[in-house]
Amino acid sequence: MIRKRRHANLVLPLTSFGDIAFLMIIFFMLVSNFMKKANMEMVPAVSSSIDKQDAPKVTVTMDEDGVVWYEGNPCSPQELTGLLKLRAEDLRDDPVHVSIHKSHPRRTFMPVIEAVSEAGLKMVLTGELEE
């Protein structure tokens, strides 16, 4: 005589997995944004007219000491051109956000501007609204 086996009704609580995955996504998004600016102190340039911009996909920063930072990592203007060319396909429609410390005159930050231009990308200079 053949007996039917009983199958246990096993139910996995998938809601808990969804909650954990959602929390991990939020955590990594926050950590990645903090890491981009964690290594430097920045006093942005001020202007009397500034337009609000979308969130940047790529940031380039020149700090008070003249160190150029690409996505939170120090680099030279020559390296910056190569790094931006590697991401050129991803960034065709999105501008590179360039932030320069307010203490720098034009002659010190022009190599950064030229590096972004040589990569063939659009650029937005960022700062704060003058009060």
KANOR-V78754 format. One line per field, one symbol per residue. psi: psi as a letter, one per 20 degrees, with the letter a starting at -180 (. if undefined). burial: 1 if it has 16 or more other C-alpha atoms within 10 Angstrom, else 0. Layout:
psi = ???
burial = ???
//
This chain:
psi = ppqpqpppnpppnhgggggggghhggghggghhhhhjhiqppoqqqqiopqpqrpqhpppqoahijpppokjpqrrhghgggghhhjhhhjgipqpopppqiiprghhihhgghggghikqqqppqaqpp.
burial = 00000000000000000000000000000000000110010001100000000000011111110001111111001001101110000010011111111000000010111011001010100110000
//
